[in-house]
């Protein structure tokens, strides 16, 4: 098997962004597709449509949450994508230094 098509992976990156924007109304959001750097390893061959992504997100929703809680919220927001289209996900989640409304 080969890695998923560029179009499938771009669609996944855009879908990740859409879901995270809807769930968290972030003040900053970056989603990077790192799939090409991992092409060819054993797990990539098992599900070629699943990619590797990095998410950097800043939202008031993460205020007062620890790292594990932030990651759980992101996983929950991404739902089924975590099982079908995302093989690996690196998350940097934080609250803004100056929360909105202050």
C-alpha positions as protocol buffer text, in pm:
chain_id: "A"
residue {
  index: 1
  type: UNK
  ca { x: 0 y: 0 z: 0 }
}
residue {
  index: 2
  type: UNK
  ca { x: 104 y: 359 z: -47 }
}
residue {
  index: 3
  type: UNK
  ca { x: 56 y: 670 z: 160 }
}
residue {
  index: 4
  type: UNK
  ca { x: -283 y: 841 z: 122 }
}
residue {
  index: 5
  type: UNK
  ca { x: -314 y: 1090 z: -158 }
}
residue {
  index: 6
  type: UNK
  ca { x: -208 y: 1447 z: -101 }
}
residue {
  index: 7
  type: UNK
  ca { x: -570 y: 1551 z: -148 }
}
residue {
  index: 8
  type: UNK
  ca { x: -695 y: 1313 z: 126 }
}
residue {
  index: 9
  type: UNK
  ca { x: -434 y: 1442 z: 369 }
}
residue {
  index: 10
  type: UNK
  ca { x: -503 y: 1808 z: 283 }
}
residue {
  index: 11
  type: UNK
  ca { x: -874 y: 1742 z: 337 }
}
residue {
  index: 12
  type: UNK
  ca { x: -791 y: 1587 z: 675 }
}
residue {
  index: 13
  type: UNK
  ca { x: -581 y: 1887 z: 778 }
}
residue {
  index: 14
  type: UNK
  ca { x: -863 y: 2121 z: 681 }
}
residue {
  index: 15
  type: UNK
  ca { x: -1116 y: 1901 z: 863 }
}
residue {
  index: 16
  type: UNK
  ca { x: -901 y: 1909 z: 1178 }
}
residue {
  index: 17
  type: UNK
  ca { x: -890 y: 2289 z: 1158 }
}
residue {
  index: 18
  type: UNK
  ca { x: -1265 y: 2313 z: 1107 }
}
residue {
  index: 19
  type: UNK
  ca { x: -1343 y: 2087 z: 1404 }
}
residue {
  index: 20
  type: UNK
  ca { x: -1100 y: 2265 z: 1636 }
}
residue {
  index: 21
  type: UNK
  ca { x: -1226 y: 2611 z: 1536 }
}
residue {
  index: 22
  type: UNK
  ca { x: -1586 y: 2502 z: 1601 }
}
residue {
  index: 23
  type: UNK
  ca { x: -1505 y: 2344 z: 1938 }
}
residue {
  index: 24
  type: UNK
  ca { x: -1266 y: 2602 z: 2083 }
}
residue {
  index: 25
  type: UNK
  ca { x: -1295 y: 2936 z: 1896 }
}
residue {
  index: 26
  type: UNK
  ca { x: -916 y: 2963 z: 1922 }
}
residue {
  index: 27
  type: UNK
  ca { x: -728 y: 3291 z: 1915 }
}
residue {
  index: 28
  type: UNK
  ca { x: -446 y: 3099 z: 1744 }
}
residue {
  index: 29
  type: UNK
  ca { x: -454 y: 2770 z: 1556 }
}
residue {
  index: 30
  type: UNK
  ca { x: -193 y: 2602 z: 1341 }
}
residue {
  index: 31
  type: UNK
  ca { x: -231 y: 2252 z: 1199 }
}
residue {
  index: 32
  type: UNK
  ca { x: 74 y: 2108 z: 1025 }
}
residue {
  index: 33
  type: UNK
  ca { x: 68 y: 1790 z: 818 }
}
residue {
  index: 34
  type: UNK
  ca { x: 387 y: 1596 z: 893 }
}
residue {
  index: 35
  type: UNK
  ca { x: 275 y: 1283 z: 709 }
}
residue {
  index: 36
  type: UNK
  ca { x: 542 y: 1296 z: 439 }
}
residue {
  index: 37
  type: UNK
  ca { x: 815 y: 1270 z: 703 }
}
residue {
  index: 38
  type: UNK
  ca { x: 669 y: 940 z: 820 }
}
residue {
  index: 39
  type: UNK
  ca { x: 584 y: 777 z: 488 }
}
residue {
  index: 40
  type: UNK
  ca { x: 693 y: 418 z: 462 }
}
residue {
  index: 41
  type: UNK
  ca { x: 701 y: 315 z: 826 }
}
residue {
  index: 42
  type: UNK
  ca { x: 507 y: 2 z: 920 }
}
residue {
  index: 43
  type: UNK
  ca { x: 202 y: 171 z: 1071 }
}
residue {
  index: 44
  type: UNK
  ca { x: 166 y: 403 z: 770 }
}
residue {
  index: 45
  type: UNK
  ca { x: 126 y: 97 z: 550 }
}
residue {
  index: 46
  type: UNK
  ca { x: -157 y: -37 z: 769 }
}
residue {
  index: 47
  type: UNK
  ca { x: -372 y: 272 z: 716 }
}
residue {
  index: 48
  type: UNK
  ca { x: -236 y: 483 z: 432 }
}
residue {
  index: 49
  type: UNK
  ca { x: -517 y: 739 z: 469 }
}
residue {
  index: 50
  type: UNK
  ca { x: -413 y: 821 z: 827 }
}
residue {
  index: 51
  type: UNK
  ca { x: -153 y: 1091 z: 870 }
}
residue {
  index: 52
  type: UNK
  ca { x: 74 y: 1258 z: 1122 }
}
residue {
  index: 53
  type: UNK
  ca { x: -24 y: 1606 z: 1237 }
}
residue {
  index: 54
  type: UNK
  ca { x: 92 y: 1879 z: 1474 }
}
residue {
  index: 55
  type: UNK
  ca { x: -162 y: 2109 z: 1636 }
}
residue {
  index: 56
  type: UNK
  ca { x: -76 y: 2431 z: 1815 }
}
residue {
  index: 57
  type: UNK
  ca { x: -390 y: 2582 z: 1962 }
}
residue {
  index: 58
  type: UNK
  ca { x: -452 y: 2871 z: 2198 }
}
residue {
  index: 59
  type: UNK
  ca { x: -801 y: 2910 z: 2342 }
}
residue {
  index: 60
  type: UNK
  ca { x: -979 y: 3030 z: 2654 }
}
residue {
  index: 61
  type: UNK
  ca { x: -1122 y: 2676 z: 2677 }
}
residue {
  index: 62
  type: UNK
  ca { x: -787 y: 2554 z: 2807 }
}
residue {
  index: 63
  type: UNK
  ca { x: -767 y: 2799 z: 3098 }
}
residue {
  index: 64
  type: UNK
  ca { x: -716 y: 2616 z: 3427 }
}
residue {
  index: 65
  type: UNK
  ca { x: -667 y: 2280 z: 3253 }
}
residue {
  index: 66
  type: UNK
  ca { x: -357 y: 2065 z: 3281 }
}
residue {
  index: 67
  type: UNK
  ca { x: -182 y: 1916 z: 2980 }
}
residue {
  index: 68
  type: UNK
  ca { x: -369 y: 1586 z: 2992 }
}
residue {
  index: 69
  type: UNK
  ca { x: -707 y: 1760 z: 3018 }
}
residue {
  index: 70
  type: UNK
  ca { x: -622 y: 1984 z: 2721 }
}
residue {
  index: 71
  type: UNK
  ca { x: -522 y: 1683 z: 2513 }
}
residue {
  index: 72
  type: UNK
  ca { x: -840 y: 1498 z: 2608 }
}
residue {
  index: 73
  type: UNK
  ca { x: -1049 y: 1797 z: 2496 }
}
residue {
  index: 74
  type: UNK
  ca { x: -871 y: 1804 z: 2161 }
}
residue {
  index: 75
  type: UNK
  ca { x: -912 y: 1428 z: 2114 }
}
residue {
  index: 76
  type: UNK
  ca { x: -1281 y: 1459 z: 2198 }
}
residue {
  index: 77
  type: UNK
  ca { x: -1328 y: 1744 z: 1949 }
}
residue {
  index: 78
  type: UNK
  ca { x: -1161 y: 1543 z: 1673 }
}
residue {
  index: 79
  type: UNK
  ca { x: -1379 y: 1240 z: 1746 }
}
residue {
  index: 80
  type: UNK
  ca { x: -1378 y: 975 z: 1475 }
}
residue {
  index: 81
  type: UNK
  ca { x: -1082 y: 1133 z: 1293 }
}
residue {
  index: 82
  type: UNK
  ca { x: -863 y: 1001 z: 1574 }
}
residue {
  index: 83
  type: UNK
  ca { x: -956 y: 647 z: 1472 }
}
residue {
  index: 84
  type: UNK
  ca { x: -974 y: 685 z: 1096 }
}
residue {
  index: 85
  type: UNK
  ca { x: -762 y: 970 z: 957 }
}
residue {
  index: 86
  type: UNK
  ca { x: -508 y: 1056 z: 1226 }
}
residue {
  index: 87
  type: UNK
  ca { x: -230 y: 811 z: 1302 }
}
residue {
  index: 88
  type: UNK
  ca { x: -24 y: 1046 z: 1519 }
}
residue {
  index: 89
  type: UNK
  ca { x: -103 y: 1383 z: 1671 }
}
residue {
  index: 90
  type: UNK
  ca { x: 130 y: 1619 z: 1853 }
}
residue {
  index: 91
  type: UNK
  ca { x: -61 y: 1879 z: 2055 }
}
residue {
  index: 92
  type: UNK
  ca { x: 48 y: 2206 z: 2209 }
}
residue {
  index: 93
  type: UNK
  ca { x: -261 y: 2355 z: 2377 }
}
residue {
  index: 94
  type: UNK
  ca { x: -273 y: 2658 z: 2601 }
}
residue {
  index: 95
  type: UNK
  ca { x: -488 y: 2945 z: 2715 }
}
residue {
  index: 96
  type: UNK
  ca { x: -402 y: 3294 z: 2591 }
}
residue {
  index: 97
  type: UNK
  ca { x: -166 y: 3492 z: 2812 }
}
residue {
  index: 98
  type: UNK
  ca { x: -430 y: 3769 z: 2820 }
}
residue {
  index: 99
  type: UNK
  ca { x: -770 y: 3593 z: 2818 }
}
residue {
  index: 100
  type: UNK
  ca { x: -1038 y: 3754 z: 2608 }
}
residue {
  index: 101
  type: UNK
  ca { x: -1280 y: 3962 z: 2806 }
}
residue {
  index: 102
  type: UNK
  ca { x: -1010 y: 4086 z: 3048 }
}
